[in-house]
Amino acid sequence: MGRFLAYLYRLAVALLLGGDFFFAAVAAPASFPREVAALPPGSWQRVAAADLVGRMLAQLDRLTLLLAAVAALCAIALARTGFPRARAAALPVLAAGLCALFSLSWVTPRIHVLRTLAQSAGPEFGRLHLLSTVLVGIETLLLLYALWVSPAPSEGR
């Protein structure tokens, strides 16, 4: 059972890490290219692109909450069965889940409200957008660390 939980932990973390990389490097830039960003704030292309990126980020945050919980439960179960490093492996995935929860419940809704009020060119929007970007970056770093300290299936007792 320990080997299965160790593999499941690594799979959950790897899926999240891949999702974060894909969102940051491919999906968001492809959905909201510089040409679209240069359009006036109310243009339909810019609104559609922003809506798409917002929906993708919300889905990524939901997936992060789910898979971070799976990974944390696996790490806790592994720690109880004596796997080395399993206790330390629970912390980064829990922290990544908290970042996603903060993004999903506080940052993204406020960004959406500002966009609805046509205030996407203001300083508050810029700060929230930066915070959202930083949260995805922190999640990525935490997930990289989680893979680094993950319990290896061969370490089990």
N, CA, C and O of each residue as an XYZ file, in Angstrom:
628
protein
N       0.820     -1.198      0.000
C       0.000      0.000      0.000
C       0.866      1.266      0.000
O       0.507      2.274     -0.608
N       2.013      1.198      0.692
C       2.902      2.350      0.760
C       3.432      2.753     -0.605
O       3.516      3.940     -0.921
N       3.787      1.771     -1.408
C       4.276      2.079     -2.755
C       3.202      2.782     -3.580
O       3.483      3.755     -4.279
N       1.976      2.284     -3.493
C       0.877      2.900     -4.239
C       0.671      4.346     -3.808
O       0.504      5.224     -4.654
N       0.681      4.604     -2.503
C       0.491      5.969     -2.010
C       1.637      6.886     -2.428
O       1.407      8.055     -2.740
N       2.861      6.376     -2.438
C       4.000      7.177     -2.873
C       3.879      7.526     -4.363
O       4.162      8.656     -4.763
N       3.463      6.565     -5.170
C       3.253      6.847     -6.593
C       2.100      7.833     -6.788
O       2.193      8.746     -7.607
N       1.026      7.649     -6.043
C      -0.123      8.542     -6.152
C       0.260      9.968     -5.752
O      -0.171     10.928     -6.390
N       1.061     10.105     -4.708
C       1.555     11.430     -4.299
C       2.313     12.079     -5.450
O       2.030     13.218     -5.821
N       3.267     11.360     -6.009
C       4.082     11.916     -7.098
C       3.240     12.221     -8.329
O       3.471     13.225     -9.003
N       2.277     11.375     -8.624
C       1.407     11.622     -9.774
C       0.593     12.897     -9.576
O       0.508     13.721    -10.487
N      -0.003     13.070     -8.403
C      -0.804     14.263     -8.122
C       0.045     15.526     -8.225
O      -0.377     16.511     -8.829
N       1.223     15.500     -7.645
C       2.103     16.672     -7.678
C       2.577     16.936     -9.110
O       2.611     18.088     -9.543
N       2.938     15.896     -9.839
C       3.414     16.073    -11.217
C       2.308     16.627    -12.114
O       2.572     17.479    -12.962
N       1.088     16.158    -11.938
C      -0.027     16.688    -12.724
C      -0.237     18.174    -12.446
O      -0.456     18.960    -13.368
N      -0.168     18.549    -11.184
C      -0.320     19.964    -10.831
C       0.817     20.806    -11.383
O       0.593     21.898    -11.906
N       2.018     20.306    -11.270
C       3.170     21.028    -11.781
C       3.047     21.220    -13.294
O       3.301     22.309    -13.807
N       2.666     20.183    -13.989
C       2.455     20.290    -15.434
C       1.341     21.268    -15.777
O       1.450     22.027    -16.740
N       0.266     21.252    -14.988
C      -0.827     22.195    -15.213
C      -0.394     23.635    -15.011
O      -0.762     24.513    -15.791
N       0.388     23.883    -13.962
C       0.886     25.238    -13.716
C       1.799     25.710    -14.849
O       1.669     26.833    -15.336
N       2.720     24.840    -15.260
C       3.621     25.201    -16.355
C       2.842     25.462    -17.645
O       3.105     26.437    -18.349
N       1.895     24.597    -17.945
C       1.106     24.755    -19.164
C       0.317     26.058    -19.125
O       0.291     26.800    -20.106
N      -0.328     26.338    -17.991
C      -1.113     27.569    -17.887
C      -0.229     28.796    -18.074
O      -0.559     29.692    -18.851
N       0.895     28.836    -17.359
C       1.748     30.027    -17.380
C       2.503     30.193    -18.695
O       2.682     31.316    -19.167
N       2.944     29.102    -19.285
C       3.803     29.201    -20.463
C       3.050     29.091    -21.787
O       3.530     29.588    -22.806
N       1.880     28.449    -21.791
C       1.194     28.203    -23.053
C      -0.217     28.801    -23.074
O      -0.520     29.648    -23.914
N      -1.063     28.367    -22.165
C      -2.482     28.710    -22.249
C      -2.755     30.202    -22.086
O      -3.437     30.797    -22.920
N      -2.235     30.813    -21.029
C      -2.506     32.236    -20.804
C      -1.905     33.116    -21.903
O      -2.605     33.984    -22.425
N      -0.626     32.922    -22.276
C      -0.087     33.757    -23.358
C      -0.784     33.536    -24.707
O      -0.941     34.482    -25.479
N      -1.199     32.304    -24.993
C      -1.876     32.042    -26.268
C      -3.285     32.633    -26.273
O      -3.775     33.065    -27.317
N      -3.931     32.653    -25.120
C      -5.289     33.180    -25.027
C      -5.319     34.696    -24.985
O      -6.289     35.314    -25.425
N      -4.268     35.297    -24.459
C      -4.228     36.746    -24.288
C      -2.904     37.277    -24.843
O      -2.058     37.750    -24.084
N      -2.722     37.199    -26.183
C      -1.457     37.660    -26.772
C      -1.322     39.182    -26.681
O      -2.274     39.885    -26.342
N      -0.152     39.659    -26.983
C       0.132     41.104    -26.912
C      -0.792     41.919    -27.816
O      -1.175     43.036    -27.468
N      -1.147     41.368    -28.961
C      -2.040     42.083    -29.877
C      -3.397     42.333    -29.228
O      -3.984     43.403    -29.391
N      -3.885     41.351    -28.500
C      -5.169     41.497    -27.817
C      -5.020     42.433    -26.620
O      -5.904     43.249    -26.357
N      -3.922     42.323    -25.904
C      -3.694     43.205    -24.751
C      -3.588     44.663    -25.168
O      -3.893     45.552    -24.374
N      -3.164     44.923    -26.394
C      -3.025     46.297    -26.877
C      -4.368     46.919    -27.277
O      -4.447     48.132    -27.471
N      -5.412     46.116    -27.400
C      -6.731     46.639    -27.766
C      -7.323     47.446    -26.613
O      -6.903     47.280    -25.468
N      -8.290     48.314    -26.897
C      -8.934     49.076    -25.820
C      -9.597     48.141    -24.809
O     -10.069     47.067    -25.183
N      -9.638     48.533    -23.534
C     -10.176     47.660    -22.484
C     -11.583     47.110    -22.736
O     -11.886     46.018    -22.256
N     -12.430     47.794    -23.442
C     -13.797     47.309    -23.646
C     -14.010     46.475    -24.883
O     -15.126     46.015    -25.124
N     -12.971     46.261    -25.680
C     -13.157     45.535    -26.935
C     -13.567     44.087    -26.662
O     -13.166     43.478    -25.670
N     -14.379     43.562    -27.577
C     -14.911     42.219    -27.348
C     -13.810     41.163    -27.348
O     -13.915     40.173    -26.624
N     -12.750     41.352    -28.149
C     -11.669     40.369    -28.186
C     -10.925     40.333    -26.847
O     -10.571     39.266    -26.346
N     -10.701     41.502    -26.290
C      -9.993     41.574    -25.010
C     -10.843     41.005    -23.880
O     -10.333     40.303    -23.007
N     -12.128     41.304    -23.899
C     -13.038     40.770    -22.876
C     -13.117     39.245    -22.974
O     -13.065     38.545    -21.962
N     -13.242     38.739    -24.206
C     -13.323     37.280    -24.393
C     -12.035     36.594    -23.937
O     -12.084     35.544    -23.297
N     -10.889     37.183    -24.263
C      -9.614     36.595    -23.856
C      -9.467     36.608    -22.335
O      -9.025     35.625    -21.741
N      -9.835     37.716    -21.714
C      -9.740     37.805    -20.254
C     -10.690     36.820    -19.578
O     -10.336     36.201    -18.575
N     -11.896     36.676    -20.128
C     -12.837     35.693    -19.573
C     -12.285     34.279    -19.672
O     -12.402     33.489    -18.735
N     -11.687     33.969    -20.809
C     -11.120     32.638    -21.011
C      -9.988     32.360    -20.027
O      -9.957     31.299    -19.404
N      -9.074     33.290    -19.883
C      -7.958     33.105    -18.957
C      -8.480     32.987    -17.526
O      -7.991     32.159    -16.758
N      -9.461     33.800    -17.165
C     -10.038     33.725    -15.826
C     -10.693     32.380    -15.551
O     -10.547     31.824    -14.462
N     -11.419     31.855    -16.544
C     -12.049     30.535    -16.361
C     -11.001     29.437    -16.252
O     -11.142     28.518    -15.445
N      -9.944     29.529    -17.067
C      -8.877     28.515    -16.988
C      -8.181     28.560    -15.632
O      -7.878     27.516    -15.054
N      -7.927     29.758    -15.125
C      -7.267     29.877    -13.827
C      -8.159     29.323    -12.722
O      -7.668     28.654    -11.812
N      -9.457     29.590    -12.789
C     -10.371     29.060    -11.777
C     -10.382     27.526    -11.812
O     -10.397     26.882    -10.763
N     -10.375     26.952    -12.997
C     -10.342     25.488    -13.114
C      -9.018     24.937    -12.587
O      -8.999     23.911    -11.906
N      -7.921     25.609    -12.895
C      -6.620     25.183    -12.384
C      -6.594     25.258    -10.861
O      -6.062     24.360    -10.208
N      -7.158     26.313    -10.292
C      -7.210     26.431     -8.830
C      -8.048     25.320     -8.211
O      -7.677     24.771     -7.174
N      -9.173     24.983     -8.835
C     -10.004     23.883     -8.313
C      -9.257     22.556     -8.378
O      -9.291     21.764     -7.436
N      -8.584     22.327     -9.499
C      -7.790     21.103     -9.641
C      -6.664     21.071     -8.616
O      -6.356     20.014     -8.065
N      -6.048     22.222     -8.357
C      -4.982     22.292     -7.356
C      -5.529     21.946     -5.983
O      -4.883     21.217     -5.230
N      -6.701     22.452     -5.645
C      -7.295     22.117     -4.344
C      -7.514     20.613     -4.221
O      -7.194     20.019     -3.191
N      -8.057     20.001     -5.260
C      -8.334     18.565     -5.227
C      -7.059     17.730     -5.146
O      -6.923     16.881     -4.266
N      -6.128     17.976     -6.067
C      -4.928     17.144     -6.110
C      -3.960     17.437     -4.966
O      -3.215     16.551     -4.547
N      -3.962     18.662     -4.461
C      -3.143     18.954     -3.280
C      -3.681     18.203     -2.069
O      -2.912     17.712     -1.243
N      -4.999     18.114     -1.968
C      -5.591     17.344     -0.869
C      -5.244     15.862     -1.001
O      -4.912     15.210     -0.011
N      -5.319     15.334     -2.213
C      -4.953     13.923     -2.443
C      -3.494     13.694     -2.053
O      -3.177     12.740     -1.343
N      -2.606     14.575     -2.523
C      -1.181     14.419     -2.223
C      -0.914     14.545     -0.729
O      -0.128     13.774     -0.179
N      -1.555     15.503     -0.063
C      -1.351     15.677      1.378
C      -1.841     14.457      2.145
O      -1.174     14.002      3.075
N      -2.990     13.925      1.770
C      -3.501     12.726      2.450
C      -2.574     11.537      2.225
O      -2.353     10.740      3.136
N      -2.032     11.414      1.014
C      -1.064     10.342      0.749
C       0.170     10.511      1.625
O       0.652      9.539      2.207
N       0.685     11.735      1.725
C       1.880     11.985      2.537
C       1.608     11.690      4.007
O       2.454     11.113      4.690
N       0.447     12.079      4.495
C       0.097     11.821      5.900
C      -0.004     10.315      6.147
O       0.495      9.810      7.153
N      -0.649      9.609      5.230
C      -0.763      8.151      5.381
C       0.614      7.491      5.323
O       0.890      6.552      6.070
N       1.473      7.986      4.437
C       2.826      7.432      4.339
C       3.635      7.711      5.602
O       4.410      6.864      6.045
N       3.457      8.889      6.179
C       4.164      9.218      7.420
C       3.734      8.274      8.537
O       4.551      7.871      9.366
N       2.478      7.931      8.556
C       1.975      7.024      9.596
C       2.495      5.600      9.423
O       2.535      4.827     10.380
N       2.894      5.256      8.195
C       3.426      3.910      7.959
C       4.947      3.871      7.979
O       5.534      2.821      7.719
N       5.602      4.997      8.281
C       7.036      5.001      8.475
C       7.886      5.391      7.283
O       9.094      5.152      7.298
N       7.306      5.981      6.253
C       8.106      6.421      5.114
C       8.936      7.634      5.512
O       8.404      8.599      6.060
N      10.238      7.589      5.239
C      11.065      8.774      5.504
C      10.615      9.942      4.630
O      10.176      9.739      3.498
N      10.719     11.121      5.136
C      10.409     12.369      4.431
C       8.932     12.577      4.131
O       8.574     13.614      3.573
N       8.067     11.643      4.475
C       6.657     11.785      4.113
C       5.997     12.949      4.836
O       5.174     13.656      4.254
N       6.345     13.150      6.076
C       5.752     14.261      6.831
C       6.138     15.601      6.199
O       5.302     16.494      6.061
N       7.409     15.732      5.819
C       7.865     16.968      5.180
C       7.220     17.157      3.806
O       7.068     18.289      3.347
N       6.845     16.080      3.157
C       6.240     16.167      1.824
C       4.811     16.700      1.866
O       4.303     17.182      0.854
N       4.162     16.620      3.011
C       2.786     17.126      3.115
C       2.746     18.649      3.120
O       1.790     19.241      2.620
N       3.761     19.288      3.674
C       3.733     20.742      3.844
C       3.697     21.536      2.541
O       2.866     22.436      2.420
N       4.558     21.248      1.556
C       4.499     22.074      0.342
C       3.195     21.915     -0.444
O       2.722     22.879     -1.045
N       2.613     20.723     -0.449
C       1.353     20.578     -1.188
C       0.204     21.261     -0.451
O      -0.710     21.797     -1.079
N       0.251     21.243      0.873
C      -0.765     21.986      1.636
C      -0.627     23.485      1.381
O      -1.629     24.184      1.227
N       0.600     23.976      1.335
C       0.824     25.402      1.063
C       0.381     25.760     -0.362
O      -0.185     26.831     -0.579
N       0.630     24.888     -1.320
C       0.169     25.134     -2.699
C      -1.357     25.181     -2.741
O      -1.943     26.009     -3.438
N      -1.989     24.292     -1.994
C      -3.452     24.319     -1.913
C      -3.969     25.613     -1.302
O      -4.992     26.142     -1.737
N      -3.270     26.122     -0.299
C      -3.676     27.406      0.301
C      -3.517     28.557     -0.685
O      -4.346     29.466     -0.717
N      -2.465     28.524     -1.483
C      -2.300     29.547     -2.526
C      -3.470     29.501     -3.515
O      -4.013     30.539     -3.894
N      -3.846     28.301     -3.924
C      -4.960     28.150     -4.861
C      -6.273     28.604     -4.224
O      -7.099     29.236     -4.882
N      -6.460     28.283     -2.956
C      -7.680     28.706     -2.263
C      -7.759     30.224     -2.181
O      -8.823     30.800     -2.407
N      -6.650     30.876     -1.861
C      -6.610     32.335     -1.793
C      -6.891     32.943     -3.169
O      -7.633     33.920     -3.278
N      -6.306     32.372     -4.204
C      -6.536     32.856     -5.562
C      -8.000     32.696     -5.962
O      -8.614     33.623     -6.489
N      -8.546     31.523     -5.708
C      -9.915     31.214     -6.121
C     -10.958     31.997     -5.338
O     -11.973     32.414     -5.895
N     -10.713     32.195     -4.068
C     -11.748     32.804     -3.227
C     -11.590     34.308     -3.036
O     -12.561     34.978     -2.684
N     -10.396     34.860     -3.255
C     -10.218     36.283     -2.985
C      -9.691     37.055     -4.190
O     -10.286     38.063     -4.572
N      -8.600     36.615     -4.797
C      -7.950     37.385     -5.855
C      -8.779     37.389     -7.139
O      -9.123     38.454     -7.651
N      -9.095     36.218     -7.655
C      -9.806     36.127     -8.932
C     -11.173     36.804     -8.897
O     -11.513     37.498     -9.855
N     -11.974     36.639     -7.844
C     -13.258     37.365     -7.818
C     -13.089     38.884     -7.849
O     -13.883     39.578     -8.485
N     -12.083     39.400     -7.182
C     -11.855     40.847     -7.193
C     -11.394     41.333     -8.567
O     -11.782     42.413     -9.013
N     -10.574     40.538     -9.224
C     -10.175     40.885    -10.587
C     -11.409     40.925    -11.489
O     -11.564     41.838    -12.299
N     -12.273     39.942    -11.345
C     -13.490     39.891    -12.159
C     -14.379     41.111    -11.906
O     -14.933     41.677    -12.849
N     -14.518     41.515    -10.657
C     -15.327     42.695    -10.330
C     -14.738     43.946    -10.985
O     -15.472     44.755    -11.554
N     -13.428     44.104    -10.905
C     -12.794     45.267    -11.520
C     -12.973     45.263    -13.037
O     -13.178     46.313    -13.644
N     -12.895     44.084    -13.643
C     -13.119     44.000    -15.091
C     -14.563     44.337    -15.428
O     -14.822     45.008    -16.427
N     -15.504     43.884    -14.611
C     -16.917     44.179    -14.838
C     -17.188     45.679    -14.737
O     -18.022     46.217    -15.464
N     -16.483     46.339    -13.840
C     -16.644     47.783    -13.655
C     -15.779     48.593    -14.636
O     -15.677     49.814    -14.512
N     -15.164     47.915    -15.602
C     -14.301     48.549    -16.607
C     -13.127     49.290    -15.967
O     -12.754     50.375    -16.411
N     -12.553     48.698    -14.926
C     -11.414     49.295    -14.244
C     -10.154     48.438    -14.391
O      -9.314     48.383    -13.493
N     -10.044     47.773    -15.542
C      -8.899     46.886    -15.738
C      -7.617     47.639    -16.089
O      -6.554     47.029    -16.202
N      -7.707     48.939    -16.258
C      -6.504     49.723    -16.546
C      -5.966     50.412    -15.293
O      -4.940     51.089    -15.356
N      -6.640     50.249    -14.166
C      -6.242     50.935    -12.946
C      -5.165     50.225    -12.159
O      -4.822     49.078    -12.446
N      -4.631     50.917    -11.161
C      -3.544     50.341    -10.362
C      -3.991     49.147     -9.505
O      -3.208     48.221     -9.292
N      -5.208     49.156     -9.025
C      -5.695     48.032     -8.206
C      -5.727     46.745     -9.023
O      -5.334     45.685     -8.536
N      -6.193     46.838    -10.260
C      -6.209     45.678    -11.143
C      -4.790     45.168    -11.372
O      -4.541     43.963    -11.332
N      -3.864     46.091    -11.611
C      -2.471     45.698    -11.825
C      -1.890     44.974    -10.628
O      -1.176     43.984    -10.786
N      -2.189     45.459     -9.429
C      -1.695     44.791     -8.206
C      -2.297     43.402     -8.055
O      -1.597     42.452     -7.705
N      -3.597     43.281     -8.320
C      -4.241     41.971     -8.199
C      -3.728     41.001     -9.272
O      -3.537     39.816     -9.000
N      -3.508     41.503    -10.476
C      -2.971     40.651    -11.531
C      -1.570     40.168    -11.163
O      -1.240     38.998    -11.355
N      -0.753     41.068    -10.639
C       0.588     40.684    -10.189
C       0.504     39.646     -9.066
O       1.253     38.669     -9.066
N      -0.399     39.857     -8.119
C      -0.576     38.904     -7.020
C      -0.994     37.534     -7.549
O      -0.507     36.508     -7.075
N      -1.884     37.521     -8.518
C      -2.322     36.260     -9.121
C      -1.154     35.543     -9.790
O      -1.000     34.330     -9.653
N      -0.333     36.299    -10.514
C       0.832     35.728    -11.178
C       1.834     35.194    -10.157
O       2.397     34.115    -10.341
N       2.052     35.942     -9.095
C       2.978     35.516     -8.044
C       2.466     34.250     -7.362
O       3.253     33.358     -7.045
N       1.159     34.161     -7.132
C       0.597     32.959     -6.496
C       0.835     31.719     -7.352
O       1.188     30.664     -6.825
N       0.647     31.834     -8.665
C       0.918     30.685     -9.544
C       2.406     30.335     -9.490
O       2.769     29.159     -9.480
N       3.259     31.349     -9.456
C       4.702     31.098     -9.348
C       5.077     30.419     -8.050
O       5.894     29.499     -8.038
N       4.479     30.873     -6.946
C       4.750     30.255     -5.646
C       4.265     28.813     -5.639
O       4.956     27.923     -5.145
N       3.071     28.584     -6.188
C       2.560     27.211     -6.281
C       3.548     26.328     -7.042
O       3.838     25.207     -6.624
N       4.059     26.836     -8.152
C       5.000     26.064     -8.972
C       6.261     25.726     -8.179
O       6.732     24.589     -8.211
N       6.802     26.707     -7.475
C       7.999     26.452     -6.661
C       7.712     25.453     -5.544
O       8.529     24.573     -5.272
N       6.559     25.586     -4.900
C       6.190     24.642     -3.840
C       6.037     23.230     -4.393
O       6.442     22.262     -3.749
N       5.457     23.108     -5.578
C       5.284     21.787     -6.170
C       6.612     21.185     -6.614
O       6.809     19.974     -6.511
N       7.520     22.021     -7.106
C       8.864     21.516     -7.419
C       9.544     20.990     -6.154
O      10.172     19.931     -6.166
N       9.410     21.742     -5.073
C       9.985     21.297     -3.800
C       9.293     20.016     -3.318
O       9.942     19.117     -2.783
N       7.988     19.943     -3.511
C       7.257     18.741     -3.102
C       7.772     17.504     -3.827
O       7.887     16.433     -3.231
N       8.078     17.650     -5.098
C       8.659     16.508     -5.819
C      10.053     16.183     -5.303
O      10.442     15.017     -5.238
N      10.794     17.209     -4.940
C      12.148     17.008     -4.429
C      12.133     16.196     -3.133
O      12.958     15.300     -2.950
N      11.202     16.506     -2.240
C      11.160     15.822     -0.939
C      10.181     14.660     -0.920
O       9.948     14.067      0.133
N       9.608     14.330     -2.058
C       8.584     13.286     -2.075
C       9.157     11.945     -1.637
O      10.304     11.612     -1.939
N       8.348     11.192     -0.929
C       8.793      9.857     -0.505
C       8.921      8.931     -1.707
O       7.993      8.798     -2.504
N      10.058      8.308     -1.825
C      10.276      7.371     -2.933
C       9.618      6.042     -2.608
O       9.672      5.585     -1.466
N       9.001      5.424     -3.590
C       8.352      4.115     -3.356
C       9.314      3.065     -2.804
O       8.886      2.153     -2.096
N      10.594      3.178     -3.114
C      11.568      2.191     -2.647
C      11.994      2.415     -1.209
O      12.685      1.574     -0.635
N      11.589      3.557     -0.600
C      11.971      3.857      0.773
C      11.052      3.226      1.800
O      11.348      3.258      2.994
N       9.964      2.663      1.367
C       8.975      2.152      2.304
C       9.463      1.000      3.136
O      10.417      0.301      2.794
N       8.770      0.826      4.245
C       9.127     -0.279      5.123
C       8.201     -1.432      4.919
O       8.345     -2.464      5.575
